[in-house]
Amino acid sequence: MNFSHWLPKFIWGEAITSQAGSDFEDCEYLTHTCFPRFVCRIVPFEGFIEKDDSIRVWREGPEGNPVWKTNFGFLARDFIWINWPDKDEMIAEVFREICVDRTLREELYEKLENL
């Protein structure tokens, strides 16, 4: 039985984290509730931003500890995998959807701020 069918596909959230002896850090996290299920940390990535409508995502780093980068100003790292997919292309497709979702979310927040 699939208990996640009522959950949104993407759950965005912020957390304040700290490790012993270090400062607090404001972090953004993403939970993907469909296969492949995972939680990851979202980090600003200004190194590769394009203003066209194309979505580019690519993986760097080892398979067990990947960093997925986008041309939408963020990257994803520090994954906790609940389901590991067989192919990187499946993850790349999820990240294309994440780019669209994040853009829609940011546009909505901007409209709400201007009310």
C-alpha positions as MATLAB code, in Angstrom:
seq = 'MNFSHWLPKFIWGEAITSQAGSDFEDCEYLTHTCFPRFVCRIVPFEGFIEKDDSIRVWREGPEGNPVWKTNFGFLARDFIWINWPDKDEMIAEVFREICVDRTLREELYEKLENL';
ca = [
       0.000    0.000    0.000;
       1.294    3.469   -0.932;
       0.846    5.812    2.022;
       2.599    8.732    0.313;
      -0.104    9.281   -2.328;
      -1.580   12.187   -0.340;
       1.777   13.921    0.138;
       3.007   16.647   -2.214;
       5.704   15.384   -4.552;
       8.211   17.953   -3.234;
       8.362   19.176    0.347;
      10.607   22.214    0.783;
      11.738   23.236    4.241;
      14.304   25.124    6.217;
      16.268   23.985    9.211;
      18.763   25.574   11.515;
      21.615   23.188   12.198;
      24.675   23.265   14.373;
      27.463   20.866   15.175;
      29.424   20.978   18.402;
      31.767   23.943   18.407;
      30.400   25.569   15.247;
      28.003   28.369   14.397;
      24.381   27.873   13.483;
      23.662   27.447    9.809;
      20.397   28.168    8.031;
      19.812   25.355    5.534;
      17.165   24.536    2.980;
      16.140   20.920    2.484;
      14.043   19.088   -0.061;
      12.147   15.848    0.443;
      11.094   13.970   -2.686;
       8.170   11.724   -1.729;
       7.925    9.655   -4.937;
      10.375    7.109   -6.308;
      13.270    7.622   -5.984;
      12.582    8.897   -2.482;
      15.246   11.049   -0.869;
      15.998   14.016    1.342;
      18.756   16.410    0.307;
      20.238   19.743    1.208;
      19.688   22.602   -1.250;
      22.567   25.066   -1.569;
      22.817   28.260   -3.673;
      24.950   27.733   -6.779;
      25.638   30.913   -8.701;
      28.436   29.412  -10.787;
      26.207   28.449  -13.699;
      23.002   30.389  -14.230;
      21.406   30.761  -17.640;
      18.412   32.950  -18.322;
      16.982   30.842  -21.144;
      14.170   28.343  -20.626;
      16.325   25.233  -20.895;
      16.872   23.163  -17.778;
      20.301   21.640  -17.320;
      21.176   19.262  -14.514;
      24.315   17.198  -14.057;
      25.933   15.031  -11.436;
      29.364   15.480   -9.944;
      31.049   13.497   -7.220;
      31.040    9.797   -6.432;
      27.935    7.671   -6.862;
      27.477    7.170   -3.127;
      27.786   10.895   -2.359;
      26.656   12.821   -5.450;
      26.191   16.533   -5.933;
      23.507   17.420   -8.470;
      23.976   20.867  -10.019;
      21.488   22.955  -11.972;
      21.533   26.066  -14.115;
      18.708   27.429  -11.907;
      20.966   28.774   -9.158;
      21.091   25.821   -6.767;
      22.686   22.464   -6.225;
      21.658   19.471   -4.137;
      23.964   17.503   -1.860;
      24.063   15.552    1.415;
      21.508   13.020    0.201;
      19.701   10.517    2.357;
      18.403    7.930   -0.093;
      15.288    5.956    0.753;
      15.150    4.359   -2.713;
      18.193    4.310   -4.963;
      17.312    4.385   -8.697;
      19.095    2.249  -11.256;
      19.929    5.116  -13.600;
      21.205    8.665  -13.186;
      18.784    9.775  -15.911;
      15.889    9.069  -13.544;
      17.417   11.417  -10.949;
      18.153   14.011  -13.648;
      14.479   13.960  -14.659;
      13.424   14.479  -11.034;
      15.788   17.465  -10.818;
      14.295   18.982  -13.957;
      10.911   18.760  -12.214;
      12.469   20.266   -9.076;
      13.726   23.256  -11.111;
      10.197   23.882  -12.418;
       8.664   23.454   -8.961;
      11.187   25.789   -7.360;
      10.616   28.442  -10.043;
       6.836   28.293   -9.558;
       7.303   28.484   -5.796;
       9.599   31.514   -6.022;
       7.169   33.286   -8.385;
       4.305   32.634   -5.963;
       6.284   33.997   -2.998;
       7.203   37.088   -5.012;
       3.535   37.712   -5.864;
       2.523   37.277   -2.232;
       5.179   39.777   -1.114;
       3.832   42.347   -3.566;
       0.223   42.136   -2.350;
];
